Amino acid sequence: MDDENDRAALYIGLSQRTLEKMRTQRLGPQFRKHGRYVRYHIDELDEWSKGRQQEAGSKDGGRS
């Protein structure tokens, strides 16, 4: 993975490997392919993260 994707994973609080797995399963944030490079736009990272927000007291104890 390249530096930009490392930063994307760090920004949303996931490991690089988790972000990669989520991308292949179409569960993660929207991304763009530029040749062999995967790119994430910061607005889409924020949008995806906001969509994952859970109420306190949910099944996982409020953790996301």
mmCIF file as gemmi writes it, N, C-alpha and C atoms, coordinates in Angstrom:
data_model
loop_
_atom_site.group_PDB
_atom_site.id
_atom_site.type_symbol
_atom_site.label_atom_id
_atom_site.label_alt_id
_atom_site.label_comp_id
_atom_site.label_asym_id
_atom_site.label_entity_id
_atom_site.label_seq_id
_atom_site.pdbx_PDB_ins_code
_atom_site.Cartn_x
_atom_site.Cartn_y
_atom_site.Cartn_z
_atom_site.occupancy
_atom_site.B_iso_or_equiv
_atom_site.pdbx_formal_charge
_atom_site.auth_seq_id
_atom_site.auth_asym_id
_atom_site.pdbx_PDB_model_num
ATOM 1 N N . MET Axp A 1 ? 0.865 -1.182 0 1 0 ? 1 A 1
ATOM 2 C CA . MET Axp A 1 ? 0 0 0 1 0 ? 1 A 1
ATOM 3 C C . MET Axp A 1 ? 0.9 1.23 0 1 0 ? 1 A 1
ATOM 4 N N . ASP Axp A 2 ? 0.417 2.297 -0.611 1 0 ? 2 A 1
ATOM 5 C CA . ASP Axp A 2 ? 1.252 3.496 -0.677 1 0 ? 2 A 1
ATOM 6 C C . ASP Axp A 2 ? 0.931 4.447 0.47 1 0 ? 2 A 1
ATOM 7 N N . ASP Axp A 3 ? 1.721 5.499 0.566 1 0 ? 3 A 1
ATOM 8 C CA . ASP Axp A 3 ? 1.599 6.45 1.679 1 0 ? 3 A 1
ATOM 9 C C . ASP Axp A 3 ? 0.22 7.08 1.795 1 0 ? 3 A 1
ATOM 10 N N . GLU Axp A 4 ? -0.416 7.411 0.664 1 0 ? 4 A 1
ATOM 11 C CA . GLU Axp A 4 ? -1.736 8.039 0.73 1 0 ? 4 A 1
ATOM 12 C C . GLU Axp A 4 ? -2.757 7.115 1.353 1 0 ? 4 A 1
ATOM 13 N N . ASN Axp A 5 ? -2.712 5.84 1.033 1 0 ? 5 A 1
ATOM 14 C CA . ASN Axp A 5 ? -3.656 4.895 1.613 1 0 ? 5 A 1
ATOM 15 C C . ASN Axp A 5 ? -3.327 4.607 3.068 1 0 ? 5 A 1
ATOM 16 N N . ASP Axp A 6 ? -2.058 4.673 3.419 1 0 ? 6 A 1
ATOM 17 C CA . ASP Axp A 6 ? -1.673 4.551 4.826 1 0 ? 6 A 1
ATOM 18 C C . ASP Axp A 6 ? -2.316 5.677 5.63 1 0 ? 6 A 1
ATOM 19 N N . ARG Axp A 7 ? -2.278 6.874 5.076 1 0 ? 7 A 1
ATOM 20 C CA . ARG Axp A 7 ? -2.876 8.028 5.757 1 0 ? 7 A 1
ATOM 21 C C . ARG Axp A 7 ? -4.389 7.901 5.834 1 0 ? 7 A 1
ATOM 22 N N . ALA Axp A 8 ? -5.024 7.378 4.787 1 0 ? 8 A 1
ATOM 23 C CA . ALA Axp A 8 ? -6.478 7.191 4.801 1 0 ? 8 A 1
ATOM 24 C C . ALA Axp A 8 ? -6.871 6.226 5.92 1 0 ? 8 A 1
ATOM 25 N N . ALA Axp A 9 ? -6.146 5.13 6.054 1 0 ? 9 A 1
ATOM 26 C CA . ALA Axp A 9 ? -6.437 4.16 7.109 1 0 ? 9 A 1
ATOM 27 C C . ALA Axp A 9 ? -6.251 4.788 8.484 1 0 ? 9 A 1
ATOM 28 N N . LEU Axp A 10 ? -5.176 5.499 8.667 1 0 ? 10 A 1
ATOM 29 C CA . LEU Axp A 10 ? -4.904 6.171 9.934 1 0 ? 10 A 1
ATOM 30 C C . LEU Axp A 10 ? -5.994 7.192 10.254 1 0 ? 10 A 1
ATOM 31 N N . TYR Axp A 11 ? -6.415 7.94 9.253 1 0 ? 11 A 1
ATOM 32 C CA . TYR Axp A 11 ? -7.418 8.988 9.43 1 0 ? 11 A 1
ATOM 33 C C . TYR Axp A 11 ? -8.733 8.43 9.97 1 0 ? 11 A 1
ATOM 34 N N . ILE Axp A 12 ? -9.146 7.262 9.472 1 0 ? 12 A 1
ATOM 35 C CA . ILE Axp A 12 ? -10.419 6.703 9.934 1 0 ? 12 A 1
ATOM 36 C C . ILE Axp A 12 ? -10.243 5.675 11.047 1 0 ? 12 A 1
ATOM 37 N N . GLY Axp A 13 ? -9.013 5.493 11.495 1 0 ? 13 A 1
ATOM 38 C CA . GLY Axp A 13 ? -8.768 4.656 12.664 1 0 ? 13 A 1
ATOM 39 C C . GLY Axp A 13 ? -8.777 3.164 12.409 1 0 ? 13 A 1
ATOM 40 N N . LEU Axp A 14 ? -8.41 2.766 11.209 1 0 ? 14 A 1
ATOM 41 C CA . LEU Axp A 14 ? -8.338 1.351 10.866 1 0 ? 14 A 1
ATOM 42 C C . LEU Axp A 14 ? -6.917 0.992 10.476 1 0 ? 14 A 1
ATOM 43 N N . SER Axp A 15 ? -6.612 -0.292 10.532 1 0 ? 15 A 1
ATOM 44 C CA . SER Axp A 15 ? -5.314 -0.722 10.027 1 0 ? 15 A 1
ATOM 45 C C . SER Axp A 15 ? -5.357 -0.705 8.504 1 0 ? 15 A 1
ATOM 46 N N . GLN Axp A 16 ? -4.198 -0.643 7.909 1 0 ? 16 A 1
ATOM 47 C CA . GLN Axp A 16 ? -4.107 -0.657 6.448 1 0 ? 16 A 1
ATOM 48 C C . GLN Axp A 16 ? -4.743 -1.931 5.894 1 0 ? 16 A 1
ATOM 49 N N . ARG Axp A 17 ? -4.49 -3.039 6.538 1 0 ? 17 A 1
ATOM 50 C CA . ARG Axp A 17 ? -5.017 -4.335 6.083 1 0 ? 17 A 1
ATOM 51 C C . ARG Axp A 17 ? -6.536 -4.383 6.195 1 0 ? 17 A 1
ATOM 52 N N . THR Axp A 18 ? -7.092 -3.842 7.27 1 0 ? 18 A 1
ATOM 53 C CA . THR Axp A 18 ? -8.543 -3.827 7.43 1 0 ? 18 A 1
ATOM 54 C C . THR Axp A 18 ? -9.185 -2.982 6.337 1 0 ? 18 A 1
ATOM 55 N N . LEU Axp A 19 ? -8.62 -1.824 6.055 1 0 ? 19 A 1
ATOM 56 C CA . LEU Axp A 19 ? -9.144 -0.964 5.002 1 0 ? 19 A 1
ATOM 57 C C . LEU Axp A 19 ? -9.088 -1.682 3.653 1 0 ? 19 A 1
ATOM 58 N N . GLU Axp A 20 ? -8.012 -2.381 3.396 1 0 ? 20 A 1
ATOM 59 C CA . GLU Axp A 20 ? -7.882 -3.135 2.147 1 0 ? 20 A 1
ATOM 60 C C . GLU Axp A 20 ? -8.943 -4.233 2.049 1 0 ? 20 A 1
ATOM 61 N N . LYS Axp A 21 ? -9.139 -4.98 3.13 1 0 ? 21 A 1
ATOM 62 C CA . LYS Axp A 21 ? -10.16 -6.04 3.137 1 0 ? 21 A 1
ATOM 63 C C . LYS Axp A 21 ? -11.549 -5.455 2.92 1 0 ? 21 A 1
ATOM 64 N N . MET Axp A 22 ? -11.837 -4.353 3.594 1 0 ? 22 A 1
ATOM 65 C CA . MET Axp A 22 ? -13.147 -3.724 3.448 1 0 ? 22 A 1
ATOM 66 C C . MET Axp A 22 ? -13.354 -3.247 2.009 1 0 ? 22 A 1
ATOM 67 N N . ARG Axp A 23 ? -12.302 -2.767 1.382 1 0 ? 23 A 1
ATOM 68 C CA . ARG Axp A 23 ? -12.398 -2.312 -0.013 1 0 ? 23 A 1
ATOM 69 C C . ARG Axp A 23 ? -12.736 -3.481 -0.925 1 0 ? 23 A 1
ATOM 70 N N . THR Axp A 24 ? -12.092 -4.615 -0.75 1 0 ? 24 A 1
ATOM 71 C CA . THR Axp A 24 ? -12.356 -5.761 -1.625 1 0 ? 24 A 1
ATOM 72 C C . THR Axp A 24 ? -13.747 -6.333 -1.399 1 0 ? 24 A 1
ATOM 73 N N . GLN Axp A 25 ? -14.294 -6.144 -0.21 1 0 ? 25 A 1
ATOM 74 C CA . GLN Axp A 25 ? -15.65 -6.625 0.107 1 0 ? 25 A 1
ATOM 75 C C . GLN Axp A 25 ? -16.708 -5.554 -0.14 1 0 ? 25 A 1
ATOM 76 N N . ARG Axp A 26 ? -16.277 -4.375 -0.625 1 0 ? 26 A 1
ATOM 77 C CA . ARG Axp A 26 ? -17.173 -3.237 -0.878 1 0 ? 26 A 1
ATOM 78 C C . ARG Axp A 26 ? -17.905 -2.788 0.386 1 0 ? 26 A 1
ATOM 79 N N . LEU Axp A 27 ? -17.214 -2.835 1.525 1 0 ? 27 A 1
ATOM 80 C CA . LEU Axp A 27 ? -17.787 -2.42 2.802 1 0 ? 27 A 1
ATOM 81 C C . LEU Axp A 27 ? -17.202 -1.113 3.31 1 0 ? 27 A 1
ATOM 82 N N . GLY Axp A 28 ? -16.118 -0.688 2.731 1 0 ? 28 A 1
ATOM 83 C CA . GLY Axp A 28 ? -15.421 0.497 3.211 1 0 ? 28 A 1
ATOM 84 C C . GLY Axp A 28 ? -15.836 1.757 2.486 1 0 ? 28 A 1
ATOM 85 N N . PRO Axp A 29 ? -15.08 2.819 2.692 1 0 ? 29 A 1
ATOM 86 C CA . PRO Axp A 29 ? -15.376 4.097 2.044 1 0 ? 29 A 1
ATOM 87 C C . PRO Axp A 29 ? -15.238 3.997 0.525 1 0 ? 29 A 1
ATOM 88 N N . GLN Axp A 30 ? -15.917 4.899 -0.167 1 0 ? 30 A 1
ATOM 89 C CA . GLN Axp A 30 ? -15.774 4.96 -1.62 1 0 ? 30 A 1
ATOM 90 C C . GLN Axp A 30 ? -14.323 5.273 -1.953 1 0 ? 30 A 1
ATOM 91 N N . PHE Axp A 31 ? -13.876 4.761 -3.083 1 0 ? 31 A 1
ATOM 92 C CA . PHE Axp A 31 ? -12.504 4.992 -3.517 1 0 ? 31 A 1
ATOM 93 C C . PHE Axp A 31 ? -12.474 5.154 -5.023 1 0 ? 31 A 1
ATOM 94 N N . ARG Axp A 32 ? -11.358 5.613 -5.505 1 0 ? 32 A 1
ATOM 95 C CA . ARG Axp A 32 ? -11.143 5.77 -6.943 1 0 ? 32 A 1
ATOM 96 C C . ARG Axp A 32 ? -9.871 5.009 -7.322 1 0 ? 32 A 1
ATOM 97 N N . LYS Axp A 33 ? -9.872 4.466 -8.527 1 0 ? 33 A 1
ATOM 98 C CA . LYS Axp A 33 ? -8.678 3.799 -9.033 1 0 ? 33 A 1
ATOM 99 C C . LYS Axp A 33 ? -8.057 4.691 -10.1 1 0 ? 33 A 1
ATOM 100 N N . HIS Axp A 34 ? -6.776 4.941 -9.947 1 0 ? 34 A 1
ATOM 101 C CA . HIS Axp A 34 ? -6 5.683 -10.936 1 0 ? 34 A 1
ATOM 102 C C . HIS Axp A 34 ? -4.885 4.743 -11.36 1 0 ? 34 A 1
ATOM 103 N N . GLY Axp A 35 ? -5.137 4.016 -12.434 1 0 ? 35 A 1
ATOM 104 C CA . GLY Axp A 35 ? -4.194 2.976 -12.823 1 0 ? 35 A 1
ATOM 105 C C . GLY Axp A 35 ? -4.191 1.9 -11.756 1 0 ? 35 A 1
ATOM 106 N N . ARG Axp A 36 ? -3.03 1.631 -11.196 1 0 ? 36 A 1
ATOM 107 C CA . ARG Axp A 36 ? -2.945 0.629 -10.129 1 0 ? 36 A 1
ATOM 108 C C . ARG Axp A 36 ? -3.108 1.227 -8.736 1 0 ? 36 A 1
ATOM 109 N N . TYR Axp A 37 ? -3.287 2.54 -8.671 1 0 ? 37 A 1
ATOM 110 C CA . TYR Axp A 37 ? -3.364 3.222 -7.382 1 0 ? 37 A 1
ATOM 111 C C . TYR Axp A 37 ? -4.804 3.42 -6.935 1 0 ? 37 A 1
ATOM 112 N N . VAL Axp A 38 ? -5.047 3.183 -5.669 1 0 ? 38 A 1
ATOM 113 C CA . VAL Axp A 38 ? -6.349 3.42 -5.045 1 0 ? 38 A 1
ATOM 114 C C . VAL Axp A 38 ? -6.255 4.738 -4.301 1 0 ? 38 A 1
ATOM 115 N N . ARG Axp A 39 ? -7.25 5.58 -4.499 1 0 ? 39 A 1
ATOM 116 C CA . ARG Axp A 39 ? -7.272 6.888 -3.85 1 0 ? 39 A 1
ATOM 117 C C . ARG Axp A 39 ? -8.583 7.09 -3.114 1 0 ? 39 A 1
ATOM 118 N N . TYR Axp A 40 ? -8.498 7.729 -1.952 1 0 ? 40 A 1
ATOM 119 C CA . TYR Axp A 40 ? -9.665 8.081 -1.148 1 0 ? 40 A 1
ATOM 120 C C . TYR Axp A 40 ? -9.738 9.593 -1.05 1 0 ? 40 A 1
ATOM 121 N N . HIS Axp A 41 ? -10.939 10.138 -1.171 1 0 ? 41 A 1
ATOM 122 C CA . HIS Axp A 41 ? -11.141 11.569 -0.99 1 0 ? 41 A 1
ATOM 123 C C . HIS Axp A 41 ? -11.552 11.788 0.462 1 0 ? 41 A 1
ATOM 124 N N . ILE Axp A 42 ? -11.012 12.802 1.082 1 0 ? 42 A 1
ATOM 125 C CA . ILE Axp A 42 ? -11.248 13.04 2.508 1 0 ? 42 A 1
ATOM 126 C C . ILE Axp A 42 ? -12.731 13.208 2.821 1 0 ? 42 A 1
ATOM 127 N N . ASP Axp A 43 ? -13.483 13.852 1.924 1 0 ? 43 A 1
ATOM 128 C CA . ASP Axp A 43 ? -14.92 14.012 2.156 1 0 ? 43 A 1
ATOM 129 C C . ASP Axp A 43 ? -15.637 12.672 2.203 1 0 ? 43 A 1
ATOM 130 N N . GLU Axp A 44 ? -15.207 11.73 1.377 1 0 ? 44 A 1
ATOM 131 C CA . GLU Axp A 44 ? -15.82 10.405 1.371 1 0 ? 44 A 1
ATOM 132 C C . GLU Axp A 44 ? -15.424 9.598 2.598 1 0 ? 44 A 1
ATOM 133 N N . LEU Axp A 45 ? -14.205 9.801 3.094 1 0 ? 45 A 1
ATOM 134 C CA . LEU Axp A 45 ? -13.809 9.162 4.347 1 0 ? 45 A 1
ATOM 135 C C . LEU Axp A 45 ? -14.677 9.676 5.495 1 0 ? 45 A 1
ATOM 136 N N . ASP Axp A 46 ? -14.885 10.991 5.528 1 0 ? 46 A 1
ATOM 137 C CA . ASP Axp A 46 ? -15.733 11.581 6.568 1 0 ? 46 A 1
ATOM 138 C C . ASP Axp A 46 ? -17.168 11.083 6.462 1 0 ? 46 A 1
ATOM 139 N N . GLU Axp A 47 ? -17.707 11.05 5.25 1 0 ? 47 A 1
ATOM 140 C CA . GLU Axp A 47 ? -19.083 10.596 5.043 1 0 ? 47 A 1
ATOM 141 C C . GLU Axp A 47 ? -19.254 9.15 5.491 1 0 ? 47 A 1
ATOM 142 N N . TRP Axp A 48 ? -18.31 8.297 5.113 1 0 ? 48 A 1
ATOM 143 C CA . TRP Axp A 48 ? -18.368 6.889 5.497 1 0 ? 48 A 1
ATOM 144 C C . TRP Axp A 48 ? -18.292 6.763 7.02 1 0 ? 48 A 1
ATOM 145 N N . SER Axp A 49 ? -17.404 7.505 7.63 1 0 ? 49 A 1
ATOM 146 C CA . SER Axp A 49 ? -17.242 7.447 9.083 1 0 ? 49 A 1
ATOM 147 C C . SER Axp A 49 ? -18.513 7.897 9.803 1 0 ? 49 A 1
ATOM 148 N N . LYS Axp A 50 ? -19.118 8.967 9.331 1 0 ? 50 A 1
ATOM 149 C CA . LYS Axp A 50 ? -20.362 9.451 9.946 1 0 ? 50 A 1
ATOM 150 C C . LYS Axp A 50 ? -21.475 8.418 9.822 1 0 ? 50 A 1
ATOM 151 N N . GLY Axp A 51 ? -21.503 7.689 8.734 1 0 ? 51 A 1
ATOM 152 C CA . GLY Axp A 51 ? -22.504 6.65 8.527 1 0 ? 51 A 1
ATOM 153 C C . GLY Axp A 51 ? -22.333 5.465 9.455 1 0 ? 51 A 1
ATOM 154 N N . ARG Axp A 52 ? -21.181 5.345 10.072 1 0 ? 52 A 1
ATOM 155 C CA . ARG Axp A 52 ? -20.886 4.234 10.981 1 0 ? 52 A 1
ATOM 156 C C . ARG Axp A 52 ? -21.185 4.599 12.424 1 0 ? 52 A 1
ATOM 157 N N . GLN Axp A 53 ? -21.633 5.818 12.666 1 0 ? 53 A 1
ATOM 158 C CA . GLN Axp A 53 ? -21.896 6.3 14.024 1 0 ? 53 A 1
ATOM 159 C C . GLN Axp A 53 ? -23.008 5.476 14.655 1 0 ? 53 A 1
ATOM 160 N N . GLN Axp A 54 ? -22.842 5.131 15.925 1 0 ? 54 A 1
ATOM 161 C CA . GLN Axp A 54 ? -23.831 4.339 16.641 1 0 ? 54 A 1
ATOM 162 C C . GLN Axp A 54 ? -24.226 5.036 17.918 1 0 ? 54 A 1
ATOM 163 N N . GLU Axp A 55 ? -25.421 4.744 18.337 1 0 ? 55 A 1
ATOM 164 C CA . GLU Axp A 55 ? -25.916 5.29 19.602 1 0 ? 55 A 1
ATOM 165 C C . GLU Axp A 55 ? -25.173 4.628 20.762 1 0 ? 55 A 1
ATOM 166 N N . ALA Axp A 56 ? -24.932 5.382 21.825 1 0 ? 56 A 1
ATOM 167 C CA . ALA Axp A 56 ? -24.355 4.802 23.038 1 0 ? 56 A 1
ATOM 168 C C . ALA Axp A 56 ? -25.321 3.759 23.57 1 0 ? 56 A 1
ATOM 169 N N . GLY Axp A 57 ? -24.799 2.654 24.056 1 0 ? 57 A 1
ATOM 170 C CA . GLY Axp A 57 ? -25.634 1.583 24.589 1 0 ? 57 A 1
ATOM 171 C C . GLY Axp A 57 ? -26.056 0.592 23.53 1 0 ? 57 A 1
ATOM 172 N N . SER Axp A 58 ? -25.489 0.69 22.315 1 0 ? 58 A 1
ATOM 173 C CA . SER Axp A 58 ? -25.821 -0.283 21.28 1 0 ? 58 A 1
ATOM 174 C C . SER Axp A 58 ? -25.192 -1.624 21.636 1 0 ? 58 A 1
ATOM 175 N N . LYS Axp A 59 ? -25.4 -2.61 20.784 1 0 ? 59 A 1
ATOM 176 C CA . LYS Axp A 59 ? -24.939 -3.973 21.046 1 0 ? 59 A 1
ATOM 177 C C . LYS Axp A 59 ? -23.461 -4.066 21.379 1 0 ? 59 A 1
ATOM 178 N N . ASP Axp A 60 ? -22.652 -3.204 20.773 1 0 ? 60 A 1
ATOM 179 C CA . ASP Axp A 60 ? -21.197 -3.279 21.036 1 0 ? 60 A 1
ATOM 180 C C . ASP Axp A 60 ? -20.74 -2.32 22.107 1 0 ? 60 A 1
ATOM 181 N N . GLY Axp A 61 ? -21.668 -1.809 22.898 1 0 ? 61 A 1
ATOM 182 C CA . GLY Axp A 61 ? -21.291 -0.938 24.007 1 0 ? 61 A 1
ATOM 183 C C . GLY Axp A 61 ? -20.945 0.469 23.572 1 0 ? 61 A 1
ATOM 184 N N . GLY Axp A 62 ? -21.387 0.86 22.361 1 0 ? 62 A 1
ATOM 185 C CA . GLY Axp A 62 ? -21.115 2.213 21.909 1 0 ? 62 A 1
ATOM 186 C C . GLY Axp A 62 ? -19.807 2.356 21.169 1 0 ? 62 A 1
ATOM 187 N N . ARG Axp A 63 ? -19.045 1.262 21.049 1 0 ? 63 A 1
ATOM 188 C CA . ARG Axp A 63 ? -17.793 1.314 20.292 1 0 ? 63 A 1
ATOM 189 C C . ARG Axp A 63 ? -18.095 1.203 18.826 1 0 ? 63 A 1
ATOM 190 N N . SER Axp A 64 ? -17.274 1.84 17.988 1 0 ? 64 A 1
ATOM 191 C CA . SER Axp A 64 ? -17.472 1.712 16.55 1 0 ? 64 A 1
ATOM 192 C C . SER Axp A 64 ? -16.201 1.286 15.876 1 0 ? 64 A 1
